[in-house]
Amino acid sequence: MTQQTISRDLGFTTYLPGQPGYDEHRAQPFNPALDARPALVARALTAHDVRMAVLEARERDLPLAVQSTGHGTHVPANGGLLLKTTDMSGVRVDPHRRVAKAGPGARWADVLAAAAPYGLAPLSGSSPTVGVTGYTLGGGLGWLARRYGFAADSVLAAQVVTADGRIVTADAEHHPELFWALRGGGGNFGVVTSLEFELHPVGQVCAGLLTFAVTDAAEQLAAYRDWAAGLPPELSTAAVLTPDRTLVIKAMGETGGTRELAAPLIRRLGPVLDGELRDIPYASAAMGGTPARTLELYDSLPDAVLEAAAAVGDAAVEVRHWGGALAERGPDDAPVSHRDTEFTVIVAKPVALPYATGRSFLNFLADPARAHRAFTPGNFERLRAVKRIWDPANLFRLNLNIQP
């Protein structure tokens, strides 16, 4: 059994450098290259534990990093306090209100399993292993997004431990500016210890991955672009050029009509080499994603961009269609920005794409220096104003940071 130490009378489990368990709990499972060396690792079980960890970091003048699953960790917690909320993974579903409440350690698999028996679904991401809270605070672009919007748009309330150690509830009636900032501004404003969000009446979907031979990659990507631009919001799609030079079309929609909508593209791309569109439970639909080493957001997608993407060759390229409900809300609803994006191009290695806008999306961003690029200038200044109120000393800075 792992030995554990208690830091003074804090009441939660801690690990110091050189002690058993320290290396295990400091590890970044999804980004091992970071090799973080925090001054202290703390494991929280309750909001009170989180509060005590925040106060400990303040007293020791340590920067505070928060990790549940490790997805989205891009800044090492060297010399800081690494707060693990992995064990706070409880999920409760109220089927009558169509609402879920999740702890910060919950993964989408936990919410999917709890909601599915009621024919409900969250606005989850491409992988069930992704953490609910970090994904949602970063905006949350999932496979139901064209129908229902960003995951951040579905948030109803959050319990937050603030930089001064208070435990507050932020919602439309209480601390509305903090509530606004949490829904897309990342982990800059406090430690979220529970998140309450809407569920949607989705039980079955028609989904699948269709593989085609590559004949003319740029022309085939253009065919996908033209076809996707006319789709109703009930259907979400992406096109992926794989390193072994196949073209994969990802599609998920409501069960009625999805195959008919896909038929013109299938005819244009040629025979399907593998895969099919099947009626399956939403909770079973694993669509996967492409590592965003390069990410560009486009309001329109010129042929020159597709030609450059097709020429990459040795790394996966994903063209994804936005639009629908993603574009329907205004900047006052949440700080998730660039809602007029029509397509994103993701490449699994660094490349230069033409007509680059410089804009980004927080969930897909790895460079903290570009955090401001995930927001419109107006939203970014408003987020900084919220930061000055709730974290003026920038305790929460080991992240995609918004400085006060």
Beta strands, then each sheet from edge to edge (+ up, - down):
strand 1: 5-6
strand 2: 13-15
strand 3: 40-43
strand 4: 64-67
strand 5: 81-84
strand 6: 91-94
strand 7: 99-102
strand 8: 155-161
strand 9: 167-171
strand 10: 191-198
strand 11: 204-213
strand 12: 235-241
strand 13: 246-253
strand 14: 278-281
strand 15: 294-298
strand 16: 317-321
strand 17: 343-347
sheet 1: 1+ 2- 3+ 5+ 4+
sheet 2: 6+ 7- 10+ 8- 9+
sheet 3: 14+ 11- 13+ 12- 16+ 17- 15+
end
